[in-house]
Amino acid sequence: MHQVKKFIHFLIDMDLSGLIGIFISVTLMAYIIYKTFNIVLRNKINNYEEFVEDILPERFKKNKILCFTINNIINIFLLISFNIMVAGFATYFMQELNISKFYGTLVIAILIFISLSHNIDGVIKINTYLIPIIILLIVFLGINKIEYSQIIEENNIKNSINWILRSILYTSYNSITLIPILISLKNKVDTKKTSLLVSFCVAVVMIVLSVCIFLLMNTFIKEIREVEIPIVYIANSLGNKIKYVYGVVILIAIFTTAICAGYGFLSNITKNRKKYILCLGIICIISILIGQMRFSNLINLLYPIFGYLGIVQLIFLIIK
């Protein structure tokens, strides 16, 4: 009850643009989930290519060059996401253990090559257990480390209208990889009522986690200005046990995300086992080189680009 009162006073005193931006992003995300499931169920969509063709206006549907371009944009996004995850994995080792990024990228590249050379179902299923742990850890951090008075004191920077665009970009670039996943779940979400329930539950969880992370970042705004993985730095303040638990969870999440992105890219561009292994080796070697770049720079440069591309898809989805 005390925390609730503090939060209410905080809302009264603070510039709310960041929180409103979160609400815009989450609302759009819930809408995308609900609309995608409805389109997939109504038109019996089986894959992402069919989905894109379905939401395109009639005059674009027969344009093979456009469809080819869209599919290749998805492949490029998957490849970039793969490399960003490799860089993130190496950054953790450098930030927390002071180990060279080269060794970090080398370790994850080898692990990815071994995993993608074999059956990856077990690796991907790890997320079933991992995601609830991440949710609990973030909420736990929020309860213990958010300081509302400190946020108000430090939050003197005036926000421009850019926060609205950024909140939309965040949703739009996530939609590029989200929609193919939703299509694969069509047998589990098989009614309109279920799709509405799923959308609502996702929105509630996302709002709670996003607000927690937003307030945590603002609480530690001075300390994390030069930190590449801020949430891990914040977890350090709760002691070594939480620090290492959170670190392991983050590393596994990064690893499984890299596996999913890498597998999606390889399965889209290869048709036989020999070519699959060859391309796997090439992207792993390239990831070691790209992984030497700053993790935050890769995110700041590349994600907005795909965010703008995702806006096009979002517009087609809305007018469908």
Phi, psi and omega per residue, in radians:
M1 nan -0.681 3.118
H2 -1.082 -0.727 3.127
Q3 -1.116 -0.646 3.141
V4 -1.126 -0.768 3.126
K5 -1.089 -0.734 3.125
K6 -1.093 -0.683 -3.123
F7 -1.175 -0.666 3.135
I8 -1.143 -0.780 3.099
H9 -1.095 -0.651 3.115
F10 -1.078 -0.770 -3.139
L11 -1.090 -0.634 -3.128
I12 -1.151 -0.678 -3.006
D13 -1.581 -0.307 -2.952
M14 -1.793 2.672 2.964
D15 -1.161 2.129 -2.972
L16 -1.639 0.158 -3.050
S17 -1.034 -0.697 3.129
G18 -1.077 -0.772 -3.141
L19 -1.203 -0.653 3.087
I20 -1.148 -0.662 3.077
G21 -1.042 -0.716 3.085
I22 -1.066 -0.778 -3.135
F23 -1.071 -0.718 3.110
I24 -1.082 -0.823 -3.131
S25 -1.063 -0.817 -3.083
V26 -1.166 -0.715 3.123
T27 -1.075 -0.780 3.096
L28 -1.084 -0.725 -3.132
M29 -1.106 -0.775 3.121
A30 -1.092 -0.694 3.109
Y31 -1.105 -0.764 3.130
I32 -1.049 -0.768 -3.142
I33 -1.080 -0.858 -3.108
Y34 -1.105 -0.823 -3.092
K35 -1.163 -0.710 -3.129
T36 -1.087 -0.832 3.130
F37 -1.038 -0.723 -3.127
N38 -1.124 -0.743 3.121
I39 -1.133 -0.770 -3.124
V40 -1.091 -0.758 -3.112
L41 -1.249 -0.733 -3.074
R42 -1.196 -0.703 -3.047
N43 -1.828 0.121 3.079
K44 0.946 0.928 3.126
I45 -1.323 2.377 -3.107
N46 -1.902 -0.407 -3.113
N47 -2.632 3.034 -3.051
Y48 -1.163 -0.638 3.136
E49 -1.056 -0.761 3.100
E50 -1.120 -0.653 -3.135
F51 -1.109 -0.821 3.138
V52 -1.041 -0.773 -3.140
E53 -1.109 -0.574 -3.092
D54 -1.261 -0.676 -3.075
I55 -1.494 -0.233 3.123
L56 -1.205 2.478 3.023
P57 -1.019 2.676 -3.034
E58 -0.929 -0.672 -3.070
R59 -1.228 -0.259 -3.136
F60 -1.714 -0.324 -2.962
K61 -1.101 -0.562 -3.100
K62 -1.570 0.042 -3.135
N63 -1.478 1.697 -3.073
K64 -1.146 -0.565 3.134
I65 -1.122 -0.720 3.130
L66 -1.114 -0.802 3.128
C67 -1.102 -0.709 3.098
F68 -1.080 -0.740 3.140
T69 -1.106 -0.775 -3.133
I70 -1.072 -0.798 3.138
N71 -1.088 -0.660 3.132
N72 -1.264 -0.537 3.039
I73 -1.081 -0.727 3.105
I74 -1.085 -0.766 3.133
N75 -1.082 -0.731 3.130
I76 -1.129 -0.717 3.120
F77 -1.075 -0.760 3.124
L78 -1.078 -0.731 3.134
L79 -1.147 -0.730 3.119
I80 -1.147 -0.744 3.098
S81 -1.048 -0.696 3.100
F82 -1.024 -0.841 -3.108
N83 -1.197 -0.613 3.107
I84 -1.149 -0.679 3.103
M85 -1.131 -0.691 3.091
V86 -1.078 -0.767 3.118
A87 -1.114 -0.681 3.121
G88 -1.126 -0.704 3.106
F89 -1.058 -0.816 -3.132
A90 -1.186 -0.607 3.139
T91 -1.115 -0.651 3.108
Y92 -1.049 -0.792 -3.138
F93 -1.103 -0.658 -3.136
M94 -1.251 -0.735 -3.083
Q95 -1.235 -0.743 -3.019
E96 -1.687 -0.542 -3.048
L97 -2.063 -0.019 3.132
N98 1.011 0.651 3.101
I99 -1.749 2.384 -3.112
S100 -0.893 2.457 3.129
K101 -1.085 -0.507 3.135
F102 -1.040 -0.810 -3.132
Y103 -1.181 -0.617 3.095
G104 -1.118 -0.795 3.125
T105 -1.189 -0.608 3.133
L106 -1.121 -0.759 -3.127
V107 -1.094 -0.862 -3.086
I108 -1.230 -0.572 3.107
A109 -1.104 -0.730 3.116
I110 -1.149 -0.772 3.134
L111 -1.093 -0.712 3.124
I112 -1.145 -0.753 -3.139
F113 -1.056 -0.778 3.132
I114 -1.105 -0.797 -3.082
S115 -1.155 -0.804 -3.097
L116 -1.308 -0.232 3.058
S117 -1.370 -0.265 -3.108
H118 -2.142 -2.944 3.137
N119 -1.226 2.201 -3.056
I120 -1.780 0.081 -3.087
D121 -1.014 -0.734 -3.131
G122 -1.123 -0.685 3.136
V123 -1.116 -0.776 -3.108
I124 -1.182 -0.626 -3.128
K125 -1.158 -0.300 3.089
I126 -0.985 -0.582 -3.118
N127 -1.076 -0.450 3.117
T128 -1.024 -0.646 3.136
Y129 -1.624 -0.482 -3.027
L130 -1.276 -0.734 -3.043
I131 -1.073 -0.798 3.078
P132 -1.043 -0.610 3.122
I133 -1.151 -0.758 3.114
I134 -1.062 -0.760 3.122
I135 -1.019 -0.844 -3.124
L136 -1.113 -0.706 -3.128
L137 -1.143 -0.725 3.141
I138 -1.157 -0.757 3.099
V139 -1.101 -0.727 3.113
F140 -1.057 -0.767 3.084
L141 -1.065 -0.744 -3.130
G142 -1.078 -0.777 -3.125
I143 -1.100 -0.653 -3.007
N144 -1.591 -0.461 -2.938
K145 -2.088 -0.140 3.138
I146 -1.290 2.259 3.078
E147 -2.124 1.803 -3.041
Y148 -1.110 -0.716 -3.125
S149 -1.095 -0.662 -3.134
Q150 -1.205 -0.620 3.122
I151 -1.104 -0.800 -3.124
I152 -1.111 -0.705 -3.127
E153 -1.106 -0.688 -3.063
E154 -1.539 -0.298 -3.011
N155 -1.535 1.155 -3.110
N156 -1.786 -0.045 -3.113
I157 -1.386 2.201 3.141
K158 -1.324 2.277 -3.118
N159 -1.526 2.439 3.038
S160 -1.630 -3.114 -3.141
I161 -1.164 -0.180 -3.108
N162 -1.014 -0.441 -3.095
W163 -1.116 -0.505 3.107
I164 -1.194 -0.815 3.117
L165 -1.066 -0.741 -3.114
R166 -1.120 -0.659 3.133
S167 -1.158 -0.612 3.094
I168 -1.266 -0.719 3.128
L169 -1.069 -0.697 -3.140
Y170 -1.015 -0.782 3.139
T171 -1.221 -0.738 -3.040
S172 -1.160 -0.697 -3.138
Y173 -1.283 -0.536 3.052
N174 -1.183 -0.520 -3.104
S175 -1.148 -0.430 -3.106
I176 -1.079 -0.726 3.114
T177 -1.646 -0.363 -3.120
L178 -1.200 -0.774 -3.038
I179 -1.071 -0.801 3.079
P180 -1.006 -0.615 3.109
I181 -1.180 -0.731 3.130
L182 -1.087 -0.696 3.131
I183 -1.069 -0.671 -3.132
S184 -1.208 -0.250 -3.115
L185 -1.725 0.205 -3.015
K186 -1.085 -0.468 3.134
N187 -1.348 -0.334 3.128
K188 -1.630 -0.561 3.089
V189 -1.919 1.526 -2.930
D190 -1.933 0.174 3.073
T191 -2.402 2.777 3.119
K192 -1.109 -0.657 -3.141
K193 -1.125 -0.724 3.128
T194 -1.148 -0.701 3.132
S195 -1.121 -0.635 3.095
L196 -1.163 -0.726 3.138
L197 -1.135 -0.776 3.124
V198 -1.075 -0.778 -3.137
S199 -1.052 -0.762 -3.128
F200 -1.133 -0.803 -3.121
C201 -1.104 -0.741 3.103
V202 -1.071 -0.734 -3.134
A203 -1.082 -0.763 -3.135
V204 -1.088 -0.842 -3.134
V205 -1.098 -0.744 -3.123
M206 -1.135 -0.684 3.128
I207 -1.120 -0.803 -3.136
V208 -1.047 -0.851 -3.100
L209 -1.184 -0.746 -3.099
S210 -1.135 -0.737 3.112
V211 -1.128 -0.733 3.106
C212 -1.026 -0.850 -3.106
I213 -1.145 -0.726 3.132
F214 -1.036 -0.820 -3.109
L215 -1.227 -0.625 3.080
L216 -1.111 -0.781 3.136
M217 -1.059 -0.715 -3.136
N218 -1.253 -0.549 3.086
T219 -1.122 -0.675 -3.073
F220 -1.860 0.516 -2.988
I221 -1.022 -0.652 -3.141
K222 -1.213 -0.762 -3.029
E223 -1.248 -0.477 -2.988
I224 -1.799 0.156 -3.081
R225 -0.994 -0.666 -3.096
E226 -1.875 0.193 -3.104
V227 -1.623 2.359 -3.066
E228 -1.433 -0.571 3.100
I229 -2.153 1.443 -2.997
P230 -1.026 -0.690 -3.030
I231 -1.140 -0.548 3.079
V232 -1.225 -0.687 3.089
Y233 -1.050 -0.758 -3.141
I234 -1.131 -0.694 3.117
A235 -1.071 -0.518 3.123
N236 -1.037 -0.497 -3.076
S237 -1.242 -0.194 3.120
L238 -1.645 0.066 3.108
G239 1.869 2.904 -3.029
N240 -1.103 -0.638 -3.091
K241 -1.087 -0.896 3.124
I242 -1.126 -0.685 -3.132
K243 -0.993 -0.844 -3.076
Y244 -1.316 -0.608 3.071
V245 -1.084 -0.843 -3.131
Y246 -1.134 -0.682 3.128
G247 -1.056 -0.783 3.135
V248 -1.118 -0.749 3.137
V249 -1.081 -0.777 3.137
I250 -1.093 -0.767 -3.127
L251 -1.094 -0.732 3.123
I252 -1.142 -0.707 3.119
A253 -1.089 -0.769 3.110
I254 -1.087 -0.764 -3.106
F255 -1.100 -0.830 -3.117
T256 -1.183 -0.576 3.079
T257 -1.155 -0.732 3.091
A258 -1.080 -0.712 3.122
I259 -1.060 -0.830 -3.122
C260 -1.094 -0.791 -3.130
A261 -1.143 -0.773 3.137
G262 -1.105 -0.759 -3.132
Y263 -1.152 -0.721 3.120
G264 -1.054 -0.757 3.137
F265 -1.133 -0.847 -3.074
L266 -1.139 -0.700 -3.122
S267 -1.193 -0.437 3.136
N268 -1.400 -0.503 -3.021
I269 -1.885 -0.147 -3.107
T270 -2.075 2.579 -3.111
K271 -2.056 -0.182 3.122
N272 -2.460 2.881 -3.035
R273 -1.102 -0.729 -3.085
K274 -1.095 -0.802 3.137
K275 -1.182 -0.609 3.126
Y276 -1.041 -0.860 -3.123
I277 -1.149 -0.683 3.132
L278 -1.097 -0.854 3.138
C279 -1.145 -0.622 3.081
L280 -1.032 -0.826 3.126
G281 -1.067 -0.703 -3.110
I282 -1.152 -0.813 -3.095
I283 -1.216 -0.510 3.089
C284 -1.191 -0.730 3.115
I285 -1.147 -0.766 3.131
I286 -1.098 -0.649 -3.111
S287 -1.124 -0.533 3.090
I288 -1.126 -0.671 -3.142
L289 -1.269 -0.841 -3.120
I290 -1.174 -0.536 -3.110
G291 -1.118 -0.216 3.111
Q292 -1.343 -0.253 3.116
M293 -1.301 2.808 3.107
R294 -1.156 2.274 -3.130
F295 -0.988 -0.824 -3.096
S296 -1.141 -0.627 3.125
N297 -1.136 -0.710 3.117
L298 -1.073 -0.761 -3.128
I299 -1.156 -0.838 -3.091
N300 -1.117 -0.551 -3.107
L301 -1.468 -0.839 -2.919
L302 -1.567 -0.670 -3.078
Y303 -1.107 -0.723 3.094
P304 -1.060 -0.613 3.129
I305 -1.022 -0.828 3.142
F306 -1.314 -0.375 3.029
G307 -1.096 -0.753 3.104
Y308 -1.134 -0.673 3.092
L309 -1.149 -0.673 3.132
G310 -1.154 -0.483 3.106
I311 -1.066 -0.641 3.115
V312 -1.061 -0.826 3.107
Q313 -1.072 -0.712 -3.140
L314 -1.085 -0.716 3.118
I315 -1.100 -0.804 3.123
F316 -1.067 -0.652 -3.130
L317 -1.167 -0.697 -3.111
I318 -1.186 -0.748 -3.067
I319 -1.436 -0.137 -3.133
K320 -1.081 nan nan
